[in-house]
Amino acid sequence: MGAPEKLEVDVELKSSATKIWDAVKDSPNSFPKAMPHHYKSIEIVEGVDHVVGSVRLIKYAEGNPITFSKEKIDVVDEATKTLAYSVIDGEAINYYKDFKAQTVVEEKGDGSLVKWSCHFVKAEAAAPVTPEQLKEFAVATFKELDEHLLKA
């Protein structure tokens, strides 16, 4: 296995931090509605939504190189609008060991700033999704979520 790596990206959005934070916490409903071309479904398979220890099953839409992943919620902090999770199952764990990600939503003027980061260790096998593609997917997810919220 390789050495630990980290990716970080900041995404400025027009929706308020409260709206974005609420949508991030409600990802089982908001993500598939806002981005059906990316997310087929997100369901809580253990625990209760947006509660530490809960596990969510994400099924990605046709055409994505990864078909599903299971994520365990590690942190939900209302005060800092922080949600962190670990990928515990799915194709991605064949390529990225110990994959953890975090989303922090902050106020920025009339809009918000989403700070997304992930820590991972590459496995021996070559991944069909590069770290740069993961970052681009995160940026697209938050921008499309913002567009959806602005239309609602």
Rosetta constraint file for C-alpha pairs under 8 A:
AtomPair CA 1 CA 121 HARMONIC 6.91 0.50
AtomPair CA 1 CA 122 HARMONIC 6.08 0.50
AtomPair CA 1 CA 123 HARMONIC 4.87 0.50
AtomPair CA 1 CA 124 HARMONIC 5.57 0.50
AtomPair CA 2 CA 121 HARMONIC 5.79 0.50
AtomPair CA 2 CA 122 HARMONIC 5.32 0.50
AtomPair CA 2 CA 123 HARMONIC 6.48 0.50
AtomPair CA 2 CA 124 HARMONIC 7.49 0.50
AtomPair CA 3 CA 121 HARMONIC 5.85 0.50
AtomPair CA 3 CA 122 HARMONIC 7.30 0.50
AtomPair CA 4 CA 119 HARMONIC 6.83 0.50
AtomPair CA 4 CA 120 HARMONIC 5.59 0.50
AtomPair CA 4 CA 121 HARMONIC 4.60 0.50
AtomPair CA 4 CA 122 HARMONIC 7.54 0.50
AtomPair CA 5 CA 119 HARMONIC 5.66 0.50
AtomPair CA 5 CA 120 HARMONIC 5.42 0.50
AtomPair CA 5 CA 121 HARMONIC 6.08 0.50
AtomPair CA 6 CA 117 HARMONIC 7.09 0.50
AtomPair CA 6 CA 118 HARMONIC 5.61 0.50
AtomPair CA 6 CA 119 HARMONIC 4.49 0.50
AtomPair CA 6 CA 120 HARMONIC 6.48 0.50
AtomPair CA 7 CA 117 HARMONIC 5.39 0.50
AtomPair CA 7 CA 118 HARMONIC 5.35 0.50
AtomPair CA 7 CA 119 HARMONIC 6.68 0.50
AtomPair CA 7 CA 131 HARMONIC 7.51 0.50
AtomPair CA 7 CA 135 HARMONIC 7.14 0.50
AtomPair CA 8 CA 115 HARMONIC 7.26 0.50
AtomPair CA 8 CA 116 HARMONIC 5.79 0.50
AtomPair CA 8 CA 117 HARMONIC 4.23 0.50
AtomPair CA 8 CA 118 HARMONIC 6.69 0.50
AtomPair CA 8 CA 135 HARMONIC 7.62 0.50
AtomPair CA 9 CA 115 HARMONIC 5.93 0.50
AtomPair CA 9 CA 116 HARMONIC 5.45 0.50
AtomPair CA 9 CA 117 HARMONIC 6.37 0.50
AtomPair CA 9 CA 135 HARMONIC 7.09 0.50
AtomPair CA 9 CA 139 HARMONIC 7.60 0.50
AtomPair CA 10 CA 113 HARMONIC 6.63 0.50
AtomPair CA 10 CA 114 HARMONIC 5.63 0.50
AtomPair CA 10 CA 115 HARMONIC 4.54 0.50
AtomPair CA 10 CA 116 HARMONIC 6.38 0.50
AtomPair CA 11 CA 113 HARMONIC 5.64 0.50
AtomPair CA 11 CA 114 HARMONIC 5.10 0.50
AtomPair CA 11 CA 115 HARMONIC 6.50 0.50
AtomPair CA 11 CA 139 HARMONIC 6.46 0.50
AtomPair CA 11 CA 142 HARMONIC 7.33 0.50
AtomPair CA 11 CA 143 HARMONIC 7.61 0.50
AtomPair CA 12 CA 108 HARMONIC 7.92 0.50
AtomPair CA 12 CA 111 HARMONIC 7.54 0.50
AtomPair CA 12 CA 112 HARMONIC 5.99 0.50
AtomPair CA 12 CA 113 HARMONIC 4.58 0.50
AtomPair CA 12 CA 114 HARMONIC 6.45 0.50
AtomPair CA 13 CA 111 HARMONIC 5.68 0.50
AtomPair CA 13 CA 112 HARMONIC 5.21 0.50
AtomPair CA 13 CA 113 HARMONIC 6.05 0.50
AtomPair CA 13 CA 114 HARMONIC 7.56 0.50
AtomPair CA 13 CA 142 HARMONIC 7.89 0.50
AtomPair CA 13 CA 143 HARMONIC 6.78 0.50
AtomPair CA 13 CA 146 HARMONIC 6.29 0.50
AtomPair CA 14 CA 110 HARMONIC 7.00 0.50
AtomPair CA 14 CA 111 HARMONIC 4.30 0.50
AtomPair CA 14 CA 112 HARMONIC 6.32 0.50
AtomPair CA 14 CA 146 HARMONIC 6.79 0.50
AtomPair CA 14 CA 150 HARMONIC 7.80 0.50
AtomPair CA 15 CA 19 HARMONIC 6.32 0.50
AtomPair CA 15 CA 20 HARMONIC 6.53 0.50
AtomPair CA 15 CA 110 HARMONIC 7.55 0.50
AtomPair CA 15 CA 111 HARMONIC 4.91 0.50
AtomPair CA 15 CA 112 HARMONIC 6.28 0.50
AtomPair CA 15 CA 146 HARMONIC 5.99 0.50
AtomPair CA 15 CA 149 HARMONIC 6.98 0.50
AtomPair CA 15 CA 150 HARMONIC 6.52 0.50
AtomPair CA 16 CA 20 HARMONIC 6.36 0.50
AtomPair CA 16 CA 107 HARMONIC 6.87 0.50
AtomPair CA 16 CA 110 HARMONIC 6.39 0.50
AtomPair CA 16 CA 111 HARMONIC 4.52 0.50
AtomPair CA 16 CA 112 HARMONIC 5.36 0.50
AtomPair CA 17 CA 21 HARMONIC 5.88 0.50
AtomPair CA 17 CA 105 HARMONIC 5.90 0.50
AtomPair CA 17 CA 106 HARMONIC 5.69 0.50
AtomPair CA 17 CA 107 HARMONIC 5.17 0.50
AtomPair CA 17 CA 108 HARMONIC 7.79 0.50
AtomPair CA 17 CA 111 HARMONIC 6.48 0.50
AtomPair CA 17 CA 112 HARMONIC 4.77 0.50
AtomPair CA 17 CA 113 HARMONIC 7.31 0.50
AtomPair CA 18 CA 22 HARMONIC 6.02 0.50
AtomPair CA 19 CA 23 HARMONIC 6.22 0.50
AtomPair CA 19 CA 149 HARMONIC 7.64 0.50
AtomPair CA 20 CA 24 HARMONIC 6.12 0.50
AtomPair CA 20 CA 105 HARMONIC 7.23 0.50
AtomPair CA 20 CA 112 HARMONIC 7.76 0.50
AtomPair CA 20 CA 145 HARMONIC 7.87 0.50
AtomPair CA 20 CA 146 HARMONIC 7.17 0.50
AtomPair CA 21 CA 25 HARMONIC 6.21 0.50
AtomPair CA 21 CA 81 HARMONIC 6.35 0.50
AtomPair CA 21 CA 105 HARMONIC 6.20 0.50
AtomPair CA 22 CA 26 HARMONIC 6.10 0.50
AtomPair CA 23 CA 27 HARMONIC 5.93 0.50
AtomPair CA 23 CA 30 HARMONIC 5.72 0.50
AtomPair CA 23 CA 31 HARMONIC 7.74 0.50
AtomPair CA 23 CA 145 HARMONIC 7.99 0.50
AtomPair CA 24 CA 30 HARMONIC 7.58 0.50
AtomPair CA 24 CA 31 HARMONIC 8.00 0.50
AtomPair CA 25 CA 49 HARMONIC 7.63 0.50
AtomPair CA 25 CA 50 HARMONIC 5.63 0.50
AtomPair CA 25 CA 83 HARMONIC 7.74 0.50
AtomPair CA 26 CA 30 HARMONIC 5.89 0.50
AtomPair CA 26 CA 49 HARMONIC 7.51 0.50
AtomPair CA 26 CA 50 HARMONIC 7.45 0.50
AtomPair CA 27 CA 31 HARMONIC 5.02 0.50
AtomPair CA 27 CA 32 HARMONIC 7.72 0.50
AtomPair CA 27 CA 42 HARMONIC 7.07 0.50
AtomPair CA 28 CA 32 HARMONIC 7.01 0.50
AtomPair CA 28 CA 41 HARMONIC 6.86 0.50
AtomPair CA 28 CA 42 HARMONIC 4.43 0.50
AtomPair CA 28 CA 43 HARMONIC 5.56 0.50
AtomPair CA 28 CA 44 HARMONIC 7.49 0.50
AtomPair CA 29 CA 33 HARMONIC 6.46 0.50
AtomPair CA 29 CA 42 HARMONIC 7.40 0.50
AtomPair CA 30 CA 34 HARMONIC 5.95 0.50
AtomPair CA 30 CA 145 HARMONIC 7.87 0.50
AtomPair CA 31 CA 35 HARMONIC 5.67 0.50
AtomPair CA 31 CA 36 HARMONIC 7.47 0.50
AtomPair CA 31 CA 39 HARMONIC 6.57 0.50
AtomPair CA 31 CA 42 HARMONIC 7.87 0.50
AtomPair CA 31 CA 145 HARMONIC 7.05 0.50
AtomPair CA 32 CA 36 HARMONIC 4.75 0.50
AtomPair CA 32 CA 38 HARMONIC 7.48 0.50
AtomPair CA 32 CA 39 HARMONIC 4.92 0.50
AtomPair CA 32 CA 40 HARMONIC 5.93 0.50
AtomPair CA 32 CA 41 HARMONIC 5.72 0.50
AtomPair CA 32 CA 42 HARMONIC 7.21 0.50
AtomPair CA 34 CA 144 HARMONIC 6.86 0.50
AtomPair CA 34 CA 145 HARMONIC 5.72 0.50
AtomPair CA 34 CA 148 HARMONIC 5.49 0.50
AtomPair CA 35 CA 39 HARMONIC 6.04 0.50
AtomPair CA 35 CA 141 HARMONIC 7.58 0.50
AtomPair CA 35 CA 144 HARMONIC 6.92 0.50
AtomPair CA 35 CA 145 HARMONIC 7.29 0.50
AtomPair CA 36 CA 40 HARMONIC 5.77 0.50
AtomPair CA 36 CA 61 HARMONIC 6.89 0.50
AtomPair CA 37 CA 61 HARMONIC 5.69 0.50
AtomPair CA 37 CA 62 HARMONIC 7.71 0.50
AtomPair CA 38 CA 60 HARMONIC 5.74 0.50
AtomPair CA 38 CA 61 HARMONIC 5.05 0.50
AtomPair CA 38 CA 62 HARMONIC 7.98 0.50
AtomPair CA 38 CA 64 HARMONIC 7.33 0.50
AtomPair CA 39 CA 58 HARMONIC 7.27 0.50
AtomPair CA 39 CA 59 HARMONIC 6.20 0.50
AtomPair CA 39 CA 60 HARMONIC 4.50 0.50
AtomPair CA 39 CA 61 HARMONIC 5.10 0.50
AtomPair CA 40 CA 58 HARMONIC 7.73 0.50
AtomPair CA 40 CA 59 HARMONIC 5.34 0.50
AtomPair CA 40 CA 60 HARMONIC 5.08 0.50
AtomPair CA 40 CA 61 HARMONIC 4.66 0.50
AtomPair CA 41 CA 57 HARMONIC 7.97 0.50
AtomPair CA 41 CA 58 HARMONIC 5.94 0.50
AtomPair CA 41 CA 59 HARMONIC 5.20 0.50
AtomPair CA 41 CA 60 HARMONIC 6.98 0.50
AtomPair CA 42 CA 56 HARMONIC 6.54 0.50
AtomPair CA 42 CA 57 HARMONIC 5.54 0.50
AtomPair CA 42 CA 58 HARMONIC 4.46 0.50
AtomPair CA 42 CA 59 HARMONIC 6.28 0.50
AtomPair CA 43 CA 56 HARMONIC 5.41 0.50
AtomPair CA 43 CA 57 HARMONIC 5.31 0.50
AtomPair CA 43 CA 58 HARMONIC 6.71 0.50
AtomPair CA 44 CA 48 HARMONIC 6.71 0.50
AtomPair CA 44 CA 49 HARMONIC 6.10 0.50
AtomPair CA 44 CA 54 HARMONIC 7.09 0.50
AtomPair CA 44 CA 55 HARMONIC 5.83 0.50
AtomPair CA 44 CA 56 HARMONIC 4.28 0.50
AtomPair CA 44 CA 57 HARMONIC 6.29 0.50
AtomPair CA 45 CA 54 HARMONIC 7.67 0.50
AtomPair CA 45 CA 55 HARMONIC 5.70 0.50
AtomPair CA 45 CA 56 HARMONIC 5.59 0.50
AtomPair CA 45 CA 57 HARMONIC 6.47 0.50
AtomPair CA 46 CA 54 HARMONIC 5.28 0.50
AtomPair CA 46 CA 55 HARMONIC 4.96 0.50
AtomPair CA 46 CA 56 HARMONIC 7.07 0.50
AtomPair CA 47 CA 51 HARMONIC 7.29 0.50
AtomPair CA 47 CA 53 HARMONIC 6.85 0.50
AtomPair CA 47 CA 54 HARMONIC 4.41 0.50
AtomPair CA 47 CA 55 HARMONIC 6.61 0.50
AtomPair CA 48 CA 54 HARMONIC 5.80 0.50
AtomPair CA 49 CA 54 HARMONIC 6.53 0.50
AtomPair CA 49 CA 56 HARMONIC 7.92 0.50
AtomPair CA 50 CA 54 HARMONIC 7.00 0.50
AtomPair CA 50 CA 73 HARMONIC 7.06 0.50
AtomPair CA 50 CA 76 HARMONIC 6.68 0.50
AtomPair CA 51 CA 73 HARMONIC 6.85 0.50
AtomPair CA 51 CA 75 HARMONIC 7.98 0.50
AtomPair CA 51 CA 76 HARMONIC 6.63 0.50
AtomPair CA 52 CA 72 HARMONIC 7.87 0.50
AtomPair CA 52 CA 73 HARMONIC 5.08 0.50
AtomPair CA 52 CA 74 HARMONIC 5.31 0.50
AtomPair CA 52 CA 75 HARMONIC 5.69 0.50
AtomPair CA 52 CA 76 HARMONIC 6.29 0.50
AtomPair CA 53 CA 72 HARMONIC 6.04 0.50
AtomPair CA 53 CA 73 HARMONIC 5.29 0.50
AtomPair CA 53 CA 74 HARMONIC 6.16 0.50
AtomPair CA 54 CA 72 HARMONIC 5.75 0.50
AtomPair CA 54 CA 73 HARMONIC 5.44 0.50
AtomPair CA 55 CA 70 HARMONIC 6.64 0.50
AtomPair CA 55 CA 71 HARMONIC 5.49 0.50
AtomPair CA 55 CA 72 HARMONIC 4.40 0.50
AtomPair CA 55 CA 73 HARMONIC 6.24 0.50
AtomPair CA 56 CA 70 HARMONIC 5.64 0.50
AtomPair CA 56 CA 71 HARMONIC 5.37 0.50
AtomPair CA 56 CA 72 HARMONIC 6.57 0.50
AtomPair CA 56 CA 73 HARMONIC 7.92 0.50
AtomPair CA 57 CA 68 HARMONIC 7.13 0.50
AtomPair CA 57 CA 69 HARMONIC 5.94 0.50
AtomPair CA 57 CA 70 HARMONIC 4.56 0.50
AtomPair CA 57 CA 71 HARMONIC 6.62 0.50
AtomPair CA 58 CA 68 HARMONIC 5.39 0.50
AtomPair CA 58 CA 69 HARMONIC 5.28 0.50
AtomPair CA 58 CA 70 HARMONIC 6.19 0.50
AtomPair CA 58 CA 71 HARMONIC 7.87 0.50
AtomPair CA 59 CA 67 HARMONIC 5.92 0.50
AtomPair CA 59 CA 68 HARMONIC 4.42 0.50
AtomPair CA 59 CA 69 HARMONIC 6.79 0.50
AtomPair CA 60 CA 64 HARMONIC 6.46 0.50
AtomPair CA 60 CA 66 HARMONIC 6.91 0.50
AtomPair CA 60 CA 67 HARMONIC 5.10 0.50
AtomPair CA 60 CA 68 HARMONIC 5.69 0.50
AtomPair CA 61 CA 67 HARMONIC 7.20 0.50
AtomPair CA 62 CA 67 HARMONIC 7.56 0.50
AtomPair CA 65 CA 128 HARMONIC 6.50 0.50
AtomPair CA 65 CA 129 HARMONIC 6.93 0.50
AtomPair CA 66 CA 90 HARMONIC 7.85 0.50
AtomPair CA 66 CA 91 HARMONIC 6.10 0.50
AtomPair CA 66 CA 92 HARMONIC 6.91 0.50
AtomPair CA 67 CA 90 HARMONIC 7.78 0.50
AtomPair CA 67 CA 91 HARMONIC 7.40 0.50
AtomPair CA 68 CA 90 HARMONIC 5.50 0.50
AtomPair CA 68 CA 91 HARMONIC 6.98 0.50
AtomPair CA 69 CA 87 HARMONIC 6.80 0.50
AtomPair CA 69 CA 88 HARMONIC 7.53 0.50
AtomPair CA 69 CA 89 HARMONIC 5.53 0.50
AtomPair CA 69 CA 90 HARMONIC 4.23 0.50
AtomPair CA 69 CA 91 HARMONIC 6.92 0.50
AtomPair CA 69 CA 92 HARMONIC 7.13 0.50
AtomPair CA 70 CA 87 HARMONIC 5.79 0.50
AtomPair CA 70 CA 88 HARMONIC 5.56 0.50
AtomPair CA 70 CA 89 HARMONIC 4.88 0.50
AtomPair CA 70 CA 90 HARMONIC 6.20 0.50
AtomPair CA 71 CA 85 HARMONIC 6.06 0.50
AtomPair CA 71 CA 86 HARMONIC 5.38 0.50
AtomPair CA 71 CA 87 HARMONIC 4.40 0.50
AtomPair CA 71 CA 88 HARMONIC 5.62 0.50
AtomPair CA 71 CA 89 HARMONIC 7.21 0.50
AtomPair CA 72 CA 85 HARMONIC 5.37 0.50
AtomPair CA 72 CA 86 HARMONIC 5.26 0.50
AtomPair CA 72 CA 87 HARMONIC 6.45 0.50
AtomPair CA 72 CA 88 HARMONIC 6.66 0.50
AtomPair CA 73 CA 83 HARMONIC 7.53 0.50
AtomPair CA 73 CA 84 HARMONIC 6.11 0.50
AtomPair CA 73 CA 85 HARMONIC 4.39 0.50
AtomPair CA 73 CA 86 HARMONIC 6.69 0.50
AtomPair CA 74 CA 83 HARMONIC 7.57 0.50
AtomPair CA 74 CA 84 HARMONIC 5.33 0.50
AtomPair CA 74 CA 85 HARMONIC 4.88 0.50
AtomPair CA 74 CA 86 HARMONIC 6.84 0.50
AtomPair CA 75 CA 82 HARMONIC 6.99 0.50
AtomPair CA 75 CA 83 HARMONIC 5.30 0.50
AtomPair CA 75 CA 84 HARMONIC 4.83 0.50
AtomPair CA 75 CA 85 HARMONIC 6.83 0.50
AtomPair CA 76 CA 81 HARMONIC 7.47 0.50
AtomPair CA 76 CA 82 HARMONIC 5.71 0.50
AtomPair CA 76 CA 83 HARMONIC 4.68 0.50
AtomPair CA 76 CA 84 HARMONIC 6.75 0.50
AtomPair CA 77 CA 81 HARMONIC 5.54 0.50
AtomPair CA 77 CA 82 HARMONIC 5.04 0.50
AtomPair CA 77 CA 83 HARMONIC 6.59 0.50
AtomPair CA 78 CA 82 HARMONIC 6.76 0.50
AtomPair CA 80 CA 104 HARMONIC 7.18 0.50
AtomPair CA 80 CA 105 HARMONIC 7.56 0.50
AtomPair CA 80 CA 106 HARMONIC 7.78 0.50
AtomPair CA 81 CA 104 HARMONIC 5.65 0.50
AtomPair CA 81 CA 105 HARMONIC 5.39 0.50
AtomPair CA 81 CA 106 HARMONIC 7.18 0.50
AtomPair CA 82 CA 102 HARMONIC 7.06 0.50
AtomPair CA 82 CA 103 HARMONIC 5.68 0.50
AtomPair CA 82 CA 104 HARMONIC 4.43 0.50
AtomPair CA 82 CA 105 HARMONIC 6.63 0.50
AtomPair CA 83 CA 102 HARMONIC 5.71 0.50
AtomPair CA 83 CA 103 HARMONIC 5.28 0.50
AtomPair CA 83 CA 104 HARMONIC 6.57 0.50
AtomPair CA 84 CA 100 HARMONIC 7.30 0.50
AtomPair CA 84 CA 101 HARMONIC 5.62 0.50
AtomPair CA 84 CA 102 HARMONIC 4.11 0.50
AtomPair CA 84 CA 103 HARMONIC 6.25 0.50
AtomPair CA 85 CA 100 HARMONIC 5.71 0.50
AtomPair CA 85 CA 101 HARMONIC 5.54 0.50
AtomPair CA 85 CA 102 HARMONIC 6.47 0.50
AtomPair CA 86 CA 98 HARMONIC 7.36 0.50
AtomPair CA 86 CA 99 HARMONIC 5.79 0.50
AtomPair CA 86 CA 100 HARMONIC 4.30 0.50
AtomPair CA 86 CA 101 HARMONIC 6.43 0.50
AtomPair CA 87 CA 92 HARMONIC 7.87 0.50
AtomPair CA 87 CA 93 HARMONIC 7.12 0.50
AtomPair CA 87 CA 98 HARMONIC 7.39 0.50
AtomPair CA 87 CA 99 HARMONIC 5.59 0.50
AtomPair CA 87 CA 100 HARMONIC 6.35 0.50
AtomPair CA 88 CA 93 HARMONIC 7.08 0.50
AtomPair CA 89 CA 93 HARMONIC 6.17 0.50
AtomPair CA 90 CA 94 HARMONIC 7.74 0.50
AtomPair CA 91 CA 95 HARMONIC 7.36 0.50
AtomPair CA 92 CA 96 HARMONIC 5.80 0.50
AtomPair CA 92 CA 127 HARMONIC 7.79 0.50
AtomPair CA 93 CA 97 HARMONIC 5.42 0.50
AtomPair CA 93 CA 98 HARMONIC 7.64 0.50
AtomPair CA 93 CA 99 HARMONIC 7.44 0.50
AtomPair CA 94 CA 123 HARMONIC 6.74 0.50
AtomPair CA 94 CA 125 HARMONIC 7.23 0.50
AtomPair CA 94 CA 127 HARMONIC 7.98 0.50
AtomPair CA 95 CA 122 HARMONIC 5.92 0.50
AtomPair CA 95 CA 123 HARMONIC 4.87 0.50
AtomPair CA 95 CA 124 HARMONIC 7.14 0.50
AtomPair CA 95 CA 125 HARMONIC 5.77 0.50
AtomPair CA 95 CA 126 HARMONIC 6.47 0.50
AtomPair CA 95 CA 127 HARMONIC 5.05 0.50
AtomPair CA 96 CA 120 HARMONIC 6.10 0.50
AtomPair CA 96 CA 121 HARMONIC 5.52 0.50
AtomPair CA 96 CA 122 HARMONIC 4.52 0.50
AtomPair CA 96 CA 123 HARMONIC 5.34 0.50
AtomPair CA 96 CA 127 HARMONIC 7.70 0.50
AtomPair CA 97 CA 120 HARMONIC 6.21 0.50
AtomPair CA 97 CA 121 HARMONIC 5.05 0.50
AtomPair CA 97 CA 122 HARMONIC 5.95 0.50
AtomPair CA 97 CA 123 HARMONIC 5.92 0.50
AtomPair CA 98 CA 119 HARMONIC 7.66 0.50
AtomPair CA 98 CA 120 HARMONIC 5.49 0.50
AtomPair CA 98 CA 121 HARMONIC 6.05 0.50
AtomPair CA 99 CA 118 HARMONIC 7.05 0.50
AtomPair CA 99 CA 119 HARMONIC 5.84 0.50
AtomPair CA 99 CA 120 HARMONIC 4.37 0.50
AtomPair CA 99 CA 121 HARMONIC 6.85 0.50
AtomPair CA 100 CA 118 HARMONIC 5.42 0.50
AtomPair CA 100 CA 119 HARMONIC 5.25 0.50
AtomPair CA 100 CA 120 HARMONIC 6.36 0.50
AtomPair CA 101 CA 116 HARMONIC 7.29 0.50
AtomPair CA 101 CA 117 HARMONIC 5.57 0.50
AtomPair CA 101 CA 118 HARMONIC 3.98 0.50
AtomPair CA 101 CA 119 HARMONIC 6.34 0.50
AtomPair CA 102 CA 115 HARMONIC 7.96 0.50
AtomPair CA 102 CA 116 HARMONIC 5.68 0.50
AtomPair CA 102 CA 117 HARMONIC 5.34 0.50
AtomPair CA 102 CA 118 HARMONIC 6.23 0.50
AtomPair CA 103 CA 114 HARMONIC 6.73 0.50
AtomPair CA 103 CA 115 HARMONIC 5.74 0.50
AtomPair CA 103 CA 116 HARMONIC 4.59 0.50
AtomPair CA 103 CA 117 HARMONIC 6.71 0.50
AtomPair CA 104 CA 114 HARMONIC 5.66 0.50
AtomPair CA 104 CA 115 HARMONIC 5.06 0.50
AtomPair CA 104 CA 116 HARMONIC 6.48 0.50
AtomPair CA 105 CA 112 HARMONIC 6.79 0.50
AtomPair CA 105 CA 113 HARMONIC 5.82 0.50
AtomPair CA 105 CA 114 HARMONIC 4.59 0.50
AtomPair CA 105 CA 115 HARMONIC 6.42 0.50
AtomPair CA 106 CA 112 HARMONIC 5.53 0.50
AtomPair CA 106 CA 113 HARMONIC 5.11 0.50
AtomPair CA 106 CA 114 HARMONIC 6.35 0.50
AtomPair CA 106 CA 115 HARMONIC 8.00 0.50
AtomPair CA 107 CA 111 HARMONIC 6.34 0.50
AtomPair CA 107 CA 112 HARMONIC 4.53 0.50
AtomPair CA 107 CA 113 HARMONIC 6.23 0.50
AtomPair CA 108 CA 112 HARMONIC 4.48 0.50
AtomPair CA 108 CA 113 HARMONIC 5.84 0.50
AtomPair CA 114 CA 142 HARMONIC 7.77 0.50
AtomPair CA 116 CA 138 HARMONIC 7.41 0.50
AtomPair CA 129 CA 133 HARMONIC 5.99 0.50
AtomPair CA 129 CA 134 HARMONIC 6.80 0.50
AtomPair CA 130 CA 134 HARMONIC 6.43 0.50
AtomPair CA 131 CA 135 HARMONIC 6.37 0.50
AtomPair CA 132 CA 136 HARMONIC 6.25 0.50
AtomPair CA 133 CA 137 HARMONIC 6.02 0.50
AtomPair CA 134 CA 138 HARMONIC 6.27 0.50
AtomPair CA 135 CA 139 HARMONIC 6.31 0.50
AtomPair CA 136 CA 140 HARMONIC 6.13 0.50
AtomPair CA 137 CA 141 HARMONIC 6.01 0.50
AtomPair CA 138 CA 142 HARMONIC 6.38 0.50
AtomPair CA 139 CA 143 HARMONIC 6.19 0.50
AtomPair CA 140 CA 144 HARMONIC 5.92 0.50
AtomPair CA 141 CA 145 HARMONIC 6.02 0.50
AtomPair CA 142 CA 146 HARMONIC 6.09 0.50
AtomPair CA 143 CA 147 HARMONIC 6.29 0.50
AtomPair CA 144 CA 148 HARMONIC 6.17 0.50
AtomPair CA 145 CA 149 HARMONIC 6.21 0.50
AtomPair CA 146 CA 150 HARMONIC 6.15 0.50
AtomPair CA 147 CA 151 HARMONIC 6.45 0.50
AtomPair CA 148 CA 152 HARMONIC 6.37 0.50
